[in-house]
Amino acid sequence: MNMPFAVRVVLLFALAVSTLGAGPRSAIEPILDAMRTAAGPVWNAHFVSISRLSFEGTTSTVSSESQGIPFTLRRCNGELCEGTYFDGERLFTVNVNDTALPQSSLPEPYLRSLRILASLDFLSPSFRTRGGRLIDGGVATMNGKRYPTIFVADRDAIPVRIYVDPQTHLVRFARDVGGTDIFEYRDYRRISGFMVPFEVLHNGQTLERYDDRTPVASAFHPPHGMVPIFEGAPQPVALDPTHVTPVFPCTVNGVAVHCLLDTGNSGISMSSELAARLDAPVVGEHTVRGLGNYSTQVVRAGPLAIGNATFPVGYYIVLNDIHKYGYDVVIGTDVLAATNVRIDGNAHTIKFGVAAQSAPITVPMSFENFVPVIKVQLGAVEARLLVDTGDESNINLAYEFYTKHPQLFTITSKRDVSGVGASSVEMLGSIPQITLGSYTTGPQTIGTTRTLVGTAFGHLGAAFLQQFDVDFDYSAAELHLVPHA
């Protein structure tokens, strides 16, 4: 029987707290007090660190920040930094504009265990009040030496057993209960009153080696992305009726242009013409991928103003082939993750900063490569489709997916299409029925594009979304749809 991961975590926790204790809680209090004195209140400290991470034979230099269990880790190339953020439960991916989106809706109990150890959160006075358990594990041998041990159990983490050095009262080893992973903590140094390891080994191999660890007085702040400033209530901004995709007026650094809302864009972009007009400073390079791909520049520009919303200066990927389509800015995840957006298909308007509202159709979204993906039932076939307001199509399948399911529709016509980096041909037909959540509709136009590859199995495009009023709620990872009459 395949047991869900969350259930296995709960059972492991129950095992740790019910059968692994070798003595009463009071027996380990002197050890815990000695550990707190030896290490200092590491769990309260905000550390900024530079380290070298080794994983699968590759070593990279990263900067990290942590305070207690949460932490951020960033790899930087010049002033452009990308990485991950762990909020204590879920792991997020962070892009160059500091936008964070969850890698999964599921918790990360193993990573939480590692952070409880690294931050010494189990020594915090609040650990037990938050449901944590510390159980005497007795004396155990590791590498021929005997250590007093303690089982550390948290309801949202994998139980671990720590081995305490009897001379220094610092954590020397840790291993997951019932598993084979062993972590070794070495090269302890005293930094501003804290005793912290500068090298961590995993099963005998160097996992992490710090070059610098510095406690700072400021508070730890999670990634915040491009937080907008709003003046008054949300204002409707008229959509250009000549476009199937949502195109509307905006300004960048006071220059009036047109923006495209493109949920298939993992950040924000601008045309090469606008970048030249703004004389925007170049800060890096990037490879863009669409129907084709090419290398381009990243520039720093802004602020971006749309209706009553103003977004701060950010990093824009320069696109060489969008000005001809009637817009110069492509708004993607960096804006959508910062505020709720509503497209009113009947009124042909768009609003930023709207409050979340109930809708007859609510579809959960997951995020892959910083873009939203939903499950759609295409006839009898379940597919994961990218919700893509930048694609003029109705339903546009990746060609590889269509070749595996040619029974979905019969090709009856073709049309030329163009996108980032290339042009292609979309082959069209009709599908009798599709289902999103509890909502079923059909028949619907459906197609496949030969060179369409990348995220998910295809796109749910702007022509399909025009049949609804649409709310994008990235914070709740939900797509809300109100069908038109």
N, C-alpha and C positions, 0 to 999 in steps of 0.2 A: 504494500500500500504506500502511495506517495503522500507523505505528510507535509502540509503547508509549512513554510519556513517559520512563520510567526508562531505556529503551534509548537514546533520543535524548540524554539527559544523559551517558551513558557515552561515546557517540560524540563528543559535543562535547568532553568531557574528553580523549579520545584525540587529537582534532584539535589541542587546545591544547598538549598536552605533546609532540606528535611533529612538528608542522609549523610552529608559530608562533614558536618560539624563534629569535632573531636573533643570539645569541651565547652563550658559555659562562656557567655560573652565576656564576662568580667576577666577571664584569664588572659585576654589579649589586650586589655586596656593599657597596661604598662608598655607593651610594644608599640601600640598606636601613639601614645604620648611621646615616646622616645623618637618615633618617626617624624612627628610634627615638629619636635624641637630640632632634629637634625636637618630637615629639609626646608623649614620655614613654610609660611602659608602660600605655597606655589599655586594652589587652586584659586586664589584671589588675584594673582598678579597678571598683568597684561604684558605678554612677552612679544617682542618683535625679533625675528630670527632669520638668519641666512644659513641654509643647509644644502648638503648634497644628497639627493635621493638616488638610490640604486634600485632598479626594478627591471627584471627580465634582461639583464645584461647591459642596460642603458643607465648612465648616470647623468643627472641634470642638476643645475643649481637653481634653487628656488628661494623665494622669501615667504615668510609665513607670519601670521599674527594669531594669538590665542589668548583667551581669558576663560579659565575653567574649561568646560567641555567644548564649546564652540571654537572653531578656528577657520581661518582662510589660508589658502596656499596659492601663490601666484608665480608664474614663470614670465619673465619680462624680456622684451627685445626693444631696447631703448625705452621710450615712455609708454609703449604699448604692453599691457599685462593681461594675461588670461590665466584662469585657474579654477579652483573649486572652493566651495564654502560648505561647512558642516554646521548645522544649527543645533546639534545635539541629538537629532532624530533622523533627518533626511540629508542627503548629499545633493548639493546644487553645483551646476556649472556656471562659471562667471566669465563674461566676455570682456573686451577691451573698454567698454563703456560702463563697467562695473555692474552690469545687469546680471542677475542671478535667477536661474530657472531650475526646478528640481529635475534630477536625472530620473527619478522614479517617485511614484506616490508611496512606495513602501519604505518603512524605516530601515536603518542600517545598524542592527544590534551589534555586529562585530566591530564596526568602526567606533561605535559608542563605547565599547569595552576598552579599546585602545586609548581613547581620549580620557576615559575615567582614570586609567593608569598614568598616562603621560602628564595629566594635570594634577595628579594626586587628589582628585575630587573625592575619592573614598575616605580621605582624611579630613574632609571638610565637616564642620559641626552639623551642617544641614543634610549630609548624605543620608543618614538614617531617617530623618524626618521626611525625606522625599521618597521613602520606600526602599532604600538600599539596605543590604544586610552584610555584616562582617562576621565571619565564623572562624573560630580557631581550627586550623588545619593540622596542628601538631608539628612535630619536627620531621623533615623529609630531606632526602639526599639528592643533590644535583651536582654532577661532575665530580663526585667523590667527596663533596663537602656537605655538612649538615646545616640546614637552615630552619628557623622557625617559619611557618607558613600560615597564610590567612586566605580564606576563600572570600572573594569579593563578588557579591551578587546584586544585580539591579534588574528590576522587572522589564526594562527595555533593552537589556544588553546580554551578551553571552557571559555566563559565569566564568571567572578566571581564578587561578590560584597564584598568589604572589609569594616569592621567597625573599625573606628579609635578611640582609647581611647582619649577623649578630654583633659585629664590631662597630659598623658605621650607622646601623639602623636605617639604611637606605634600601630601596627595592633593587634586588640584584637580578632576579629572573621573574618571568611570568609565563604561565601557560594556560591555554583554554581548557576548561573542564571537559573531559571526554574527547579531546582532540589531540593533535600532534604538533601544534605550533608552539614554539618556545621563543620568547623574546628575552634578550639579555641587555641590561642597561650598564654602560661602562663610561669611564672617563668623567666622573663627577667633578664639577668645579663649583666654587662658591662665587656667585654673581650677585652683588648688592644685597647680601643677606639671604640669598636663596641657594640651595644646593641642588643642582640640576645636571643630568647626564648630557654629554656632548656626543655620544655614540650609542646607537641602538642596533642590535643584531637580531636577525630573524632566522631561526634554525641554523645558526652559525655563520651566516653571511651578513655583511654590513647592509643594513636597510637605510639608515639615516646617519649622517655625520654633520654636526653643526660646526660652522666656522665662527658664528657669533650668536649669542642669545642675550638680549638686553631687555630688562624690565623697564617699562615706561609708565609715567604718572597718568597719562590720558586714559580714557575709557575705551574699551574695544567696541568698534562699530561694524556691524555686518555690511556686506555690499549693498548699496542703495540704488544703483542705476541712475538714470537721468530723471531725477525728481522734478516735476513741473511746478510752476507757480500759476495759480488760477486767479483771474480777476472777475469776481462775480459768479453767477450761476452758469452752468454749461450753455454754450451758444451753438445753435445749429449753423453749420457751414455748408453752403450749397455745393453739391456735386456737379461736375461737368457732364451734361447730358450727352455729349458726343462720345463719351467713353463707356465701355461696359464695366471696366474696372473703376474703383473709387478714386477719382482725381479731383482736387480741390485747391483753392488758393492758400498760400502760406508765405512766410518771409523767413529768410536766413540772414542774420546780421543786418536786418533792415531792407534787404533786397527782395522785392516781390517776385515770386515764382509760383509754379504749381507743384503740388506734392501728390504722390501716389501712395495710398495705403496698401502695403503688400505684406500680408501675413506670411508669405513664403520667403521674406528677406530676414536673415538672422540678426541683422543689426540696423544700421541706417546707411544710406548711400546718397551720393550726389553726382550730377553729370560733370564731365571734364570741363564743359563750358562754364558751369557755375563756379567750379573750383578755381578756374583761371580768373573769372570776373571778381571773385572775392580775394584773390591772391592768397588763398588758404595755405598755411605752411604744411609741407609734407613731413610726416612723422614716421612713416613706415611703408611696407609693401604687403600685398595680399593677393591671393589667387581667387578669382571669382568663378563660380561654376553655375551654369544654367543649362540651356541647350548645348552650349559650348563652354569654353573656359579660356581665361587669359590672365596674365599677371598685371597688376595695376598698383596704384598708390593709395595710401591712407592719409587723409588730411584732417586737421583740427579746425573746426568751424562752429559758428553759432553766434547768438542763440537762435533757436527755431521757434517761431510763433505761429499758432494755428487758432483762429477764433480767440477765445479768452485764455488759452493755455500758452505758456511760454516754457520751453525746455532749454536747459543750460547748454553751454558749449560741449561738443562731443566729437568723437572720432568718426569720420565718414569715409566709406570706401568709394573711390572714384570709379564711375562707370562711363565707358567711352561710347555707349550706344543707346542712350535713353532720351537725349534731348529731342531727337527727331519724333518721338512719340507724344510730345506735348507736355512733358513734365521734366523737372530738373532735380527733384528730391524723391527718394524712395524711403518711406517710413516703414520700418519693420519692428522687430522684437523690442528694440531699446525703448520705443515709445509705448508699444502695446503692453509691455510688462510694467510700465510706470503708472498707467492709468487705464480705467475701463473706457472702451470705445463702443459707440453705438452707430450703426448704419440704419437709417430709416429709408427703406426701399420705396415706400409710397410717396414720401415727401422729398426724396432725393437729397437727403442731407446727412451729415456726419457730425457727431458730437464727441467731445473728449471730456473726461472727468465725470461721467454719469454714474449714478449709484446703481448697484446691481439690483436687478428686478427679476421676479419670477416670470417664467415663460412656459408655454405649453410643451416646448421641446427643449430639454437640457441634455447636452451630450458631453460627457467627460473628455477632456483633452489630455494627451501626454505630450511631452516635448522631446523631439529628436533633432539634434543639431540646431537647437534654439528655435525651432519652428513647430507649430501645433499640428498634431496628428490625431484623428479620430477613427473609430471603427464604424464601417459602413457595410451593410449587407447588400451586395449586388446580386439580386436574384437569390440563388442558393449559395453564393460564394461570399465569405467574409473577407473584407479587405481593409487595410489600414491606409487611409488617404490623408495627404497633407491638405489642410484647409488653406487655400491659396487665393487670396483676393487679387493677386497680381497676375493670375492666369485668366484670360478671357473665356476659357472653355467652360462647359457645363460640368462634365466629368471627363477627366483626361487621364487615361491609364498609362503607366510605363509600358513600353513595348514588350519587355521581357515578361511582365506579369500577364499581359494579354495573350502572348503566345502559349502560356501555360493554361489559360482559360478561354480558348477561342469560342466556346459555346455561349459566352456572355452576350455577344451581339454579332450581327452580320454587317460587314462594311458595305455601305451604300454610297458614300461620297468621300471626297478628299478636299483638303484645303491647305494652302501654304500658311505656315505660322513662323514667327520669329521671336527670339528671346535673347537673353544675355549670351553674347559670344557667337551665335550661330542662328541659322534658319533651318526649318525642317518641314515635314508634312504630317498633318493630323488626319487620320482616317476615321470617319464618323459612321455612326449607326444609331440604333435605339435599343434601350433596355426596358422591358415591361415594368419592372418594379425595383425600387431600392428602399432601404429602411435605415433610418437613423434613430437609435434608441427605440422609443415606442411609436415613432412616426413613420408611416409608409406612404410613398408617393410613386407616381409613374403614369404613363411611360415618360422616360427622360432621355434626352440626347446624351450619348456617350461616345467617346473616341479614344484613340491611342496614338501617341506620337513616337516615331521611330527612335529619336535620340533623347527621349525623356528618361533620365536615370536619376538616382539620388535617393532622397528621403522618401520612405514609405513606398506604396505600390502605385502611386499616381496622385492626381490632384482633384480636390473638390473646388471648382473654380468660381470666378465671379459671376458667371451667368447663372449658375445654380443658386448662389446666395442671393441673387436679385429677387428670388421668389419669396423672400422673408425680410422681416426686420431682424437685424442681427446684433447681438451683444457679445463682445469679446471680453471675457473676464479671466485674465491670465493669473491673477492672484488666487482664484479658486480653481483654476484649470478647468473652466467650463465654457462651452459655447451655447448661447441661448438663442433660440429661433422662434419667431412668431410668423406663421404662414400668412401670406396675403390671401384675401378672399378669392 
